[in-house]
Amino acid sequence: MSYMQPFKSAIQRSELLNATILPVFMSLFHPNVVRRAAQKHGLTAAFDHSTVEIGDGRRVVRLARKHAIYANDVVNDFDFYHGAVVAEITDGLELVDYSSPKFHDVPGFPLHPVFFNALAEPLITGDQYIQFAHLADGCVALDLGAYSGLTSILFREQCGANGAVIAIDADPANISAIKKNFALYASISGNRIELLEGAVWSHDEGIAFSAEGNLGSSAIECVGNRVSAATRVPSFKLSSIAKRYNLHRVDFIKCDIEGAESVIFTDSDFFERFRPRIIVETHRLDGNFTTDKVKADLSRHAYEFELRDQVGSTQPLLRCTPL
């Protein structure tokens, strides 16, 4: 098999998804569908060539039109998305503008403004991770799917002077945001966070990747191709990450990688050495949540599980604790 064959296979799978499932999927975000959903929640939804605005007459959340697939999420959890950052007062309205990359003030996070490419990561989500993580001085955490890097910063604050955090992301726009946030955090705290540019996967051979510059970037094999062109990115097994950074302990893993959680926990070399607590945002893949696959893989390494609702999201959080 040639080096490019896995990439070609992923592109072929993406083409099948785009031709069959994605047209139905994208129809859910047609302006009229979103408007009707908004009306049921006492909201309005307005579309123009570049933006989508969802509001209640006093408050507005603005998205880029290219990210309209998130419009129903905003409709269903309007207070959550509007409250994730400090609103701007514009023409008498409390506007939260996610339509272009920018710095936002995050309520409850006093260290510095946070740069988001698009939607924000609410602090309450990070709190759910930290409540389970049991991090302390000297701990090591892996942030798989770091997005803006805010959760990595939260973990770094918990790991103390002797700890470490490694953030992993493959989306170029997300990586740019992470670098901005990590540099600002380091200038204030003096703490360094490692950034690994690539995707966590079941091998180290590289994968086809859909980079949308938002929360849903992932392997083509998982999400299809939501953007105009697939890219090829480096990929890393968990054991390869541990070897690269010469890790002697891993205490906690946050995993939010849009379906790739279905392939990464078969890495026996990693689990023979490390027994971290793991929290996974599971996703729908081929019509089914990845929860059962994650449980099956981690059960081989003697884990127990607790499924929790995630605040502001229909995606559940699976808490995985080593026995």
C-alpha positions, 0 to 999 in steps of 0.5 A, a space after each residue: 500500500 502506498 503512503 497516499 493510499 489511506 488519504 485516498 481512501 478517506 477522500 473516497 469515503 468523504 465523497 460518499 458522505 458528501 453525496 449521500 448523508 451530508 445533503 440531508 445533514 445540511 438541509 437541517 440548517 436551511 434558513 427556513 428550518 432554522 427560522 422555524 426552530 428559533 420561533 419555537 424558542 421565542 427567538 428570531 433568526 436572520 440571514 444575510 450573505 455573510 452572517 447569521 444573527 439569532 436573537 431575542 429582541 435584546 440579545 443577539 448571537 452572530 455567526 459567520 454564514 459559513 458556520 451556519 451548521 451551528 445555528 441550531 445549537 445556538 437556538 437550542 442553547 441560546 443563553 449558554 452561547 450568549 453567556 459564554 463571553 462578555 457581550 458588546 453593547 451595539 445599537 442598544 443590543 447585547 451582541 455576542 459576535 462569533 462571526 470573525 476571529 477575535 479576542 473575547 472576555 470570558 466571564 469567570 476567567 480573569 487572567 486575560 482575554 481569550 482569542 476564539 476563531 468562532 464559537 467560544 468554549 464556555 468556562 463551565 465546560 472547562 469546570 466540568 473537566 476539572 471537577 473530574 480531573 483531580 489535578 494537582 501540582 506535578 500532574 501531567 494532562 493531555 488536551 486532545 482537541 485543544 481548539 482555542 487552548 482555554 481548557 489547556 490553560 485551565 489545566 495548566 493552572 491546576 498542575 502547578 509549578 512542577 506539572 505539564 500540559 500538552 495541547 494537541 490540535 490539527 486545524 491551522 486556524 485553531 493552532 494560530 488561536 492557541 499560539 496567541 492564547 498561550 503566548 499571552 498566558 505565558 507573559 502573565 503567568 510565566 507558565 509554558 504549555 506544549 503545543 503539538 500540531 497534528 491529530 491524535 489517531 491510531 497510527 503515525 502515518 498522517 491522515 486526511 483532515 477537515 479543518 473548518 476553523 471551529 469546534 468541529 474540525 476532525 478527520 475526514 474519516 469521521 466527519 466527512 469533508 465540510 470544507 472546500 479541500 481536504 488537507 493532510 496533517 500529521 497523526 500521533 498515537 497516544 504512545 507516540 506523544 508520550 515518547 515524544 515528550 519523554 513523559 513518565 506520568 500522564 494523570 488526565 486526558 481530555 478528549 474532544 476530537 469529533 469521533 476520532 475517540 473511536 480509534 485512539 484507545 486501542 493503543 496498548 503500549 500507552 495503557 501498559 505504562 499509564 493509567 490516566 483519568 479520561 473524560 471523553 466528549 462522545 459523538 455520533 459516527 455513522 449514526 451511532 454515538 461512539 460511547 459504546 466503542 470507547 467503553 469497549 476499548 477502555 474496558 480492555 485496560 480495566 476502566 469503569 465509566 460514568 456518563 454525564 450530561 454536558 452543560 449546553 450540549 447534546 454531546 454527553 461526557 463519558 468519565 473513564 476511571 481506571 480500576 
